[in-house]
Amino acid sequence: MSTPAPGAVAGAGADAPIALTCGEPSGIGPEIALKAWEVLGRDLPFFLIADPRHLPAGAPVARIEAPGEAARASAHGLPLLAHDFPAPAPPGRPVPQNAAAVIAVIERAVSLVRSGQAAAICTAPIHKQALKEGAGFAFPGHTEFLAHLGGVDQVVMMLASDLLRVVPATIHIPLAEVPRALTPALLESTIRITRAAMISDFAIPRPRLAVAGLNPHAGEGGTMGKDEARLIAPLLERLRTEGFAIEGPLPADTMFHASARARYDAAICMYHDQALIPIKTLDFDRGVNVTLGLPFVRTSPDHGTALDIAGKGIANPRSLIEALKMAREMARRRAANAAGAAGASRG
């Protein structure tokens, strides 16, 4: 059984509400937050950190002063922990003046979860270009910024649903840079972080992992590339000697049909689209973005800001609903593991 990530507060805030960040307020974040509350209500207490002016007109909002008030407030409206923004947020048009406040909301959520006032963080999508232009945001995305805030050197992005869990070893880099970035150290740490999270956060005591090759047909014996024989296969063989249940390197084009998926609990892929195309094809509306390796639980809907439909009331909240549910489940499992480890040490 794995131990909590460094910096985690064992068991703290396990029954506290989920902190939901507003993301880009000119996107669909505010309206899907409201729709998620309409579905989940009291069954899964969460609170939104946002400027109340950015919510749809006439939205039932229950303003709170502290996260602990969220469960009671949810009977009356969407629990809202107010965060002042400098400007309005017209649907579909990010305002540069709001960029710093979007970042501050994320930092505030991290502070709340690390103090135990929130059980986990669920993040609505940000608009990275708007943050760079408006506040000089220096990170490739949410995942890397949260790693910085969590004080960890590496985290792993997982996309998860009931049908499939996938992890890209390299994430937001051009495809041409993948072979250079894909080092044995990176792949090994990605696999180890994934396995540890499957045990602690998904309650799978002996996770089965499948690892894709980098090249077509996993290199086909070296005729289509030698990365598999040079880098991937030797690493997987060494991990098997440590007791890892791991297959690969496998041809990516035959890893994701139904009978293949039944043989593993998570798939490790070599680059962004190799991982994300299968899950977004199989389960686009219910996929959840999970950051593994943080000292706190973080999930997010598996879609962007959808500026083209913002404010029209047609955005589908299903992925956010699933992200909130997964955040609750992961927080409780992590807390149970921490409590079990603490009890064992006392014994």
C-alpha positions, 0 to 999 in steps of 0.5 A: 500500500502506498503512502500519501504524497509528500506534503499531504495531510493524512486524512485531513479534510476527507469529508470536506467539500470539493473546491471548484475553480472558475477557470476562464470566466468567459468560457463555459465554466460558470454555466456548467458549474451551475448545471453540476449543482442542479444534478448533484445538489446535496449528494456531493457538496462542492463550492465554486470559487468565482466572481458572482457577476460572472454567473448566468443572470438569475442563477440561484447562488448561495454565498458562503464565507468558508468552505465548511458552509457549503453542504448546508448552503447547497440546499438553497443554491450553488455554494459560492466562495466569492473572489473579486475579479477586476472586469466583467467576463463577456461570454466567448471573449476572455478579458486580459485584466481577469487573467491574474485573478484566474491564477489567484483562484487556483492558488486559493483552491490549493491553499484550501485543500492543503489546509484541510478545508477542502477535500480535493480540487476540481478545476474548470478549464483555463484559456492558456493563451489568455493567461499568457497574454494577460498575466505572463503565465509561465506554465504550459498548462494547469497540470504543470502549474499545480505541480509547482504549487504542490512542490513536486518535480513531476506529475502525471496526467491521466484521462479516465472514465469507466471505459478506459484510463490513459496516461501520456508520458509526454504531454504538451510538446510538439510531436517532433520533440517526443523522441528526444523528450522520451527518456528512460527516466521519464518513462520509468517515473511516469509508470511508477507514479501511475502504479502508485496512484492506481493503488492509493487513489483507485483502490486497485491493489495490483494494477495491470499496466499496458505500455504502448510502443512509440512507433507503428506496430511497436517498431515491428522488430526494428524495421519501423524504429528502434525505440522499443528495443532500445528504451521501452522493452528493457525498462519494462523487463526490469520493472517486471522483476520488481513485481509490476504487472506490466505488458508491452511495448504494444502496438498502439493501434490494437490496444484500445478495442474492447477485449484489449482494454479488458486486460489492463487497468491503465494504459501508458502511452508515449505522447499526447494524442496517442493517449487522448484520441482513444478516450475522447473517441470512446467516452468524450462526455464522461472523460475526466482529467486527473493529475497523479503524483500531487500531494492533494487530489485534483480532477478536471473535465476533459474539455476546454473552455468552449468559447464558441458556445459560452453563454448559450446555455447548451454546454454539457456538464457531464464531464464536470459532474464525473470529475467532481464524483471522481474527486470525491472518491479519490479523496476518500480512498487516499484518506482511508489509505493514510488512516490505515498506514497510520494505524499500522505504524501505531500497531 
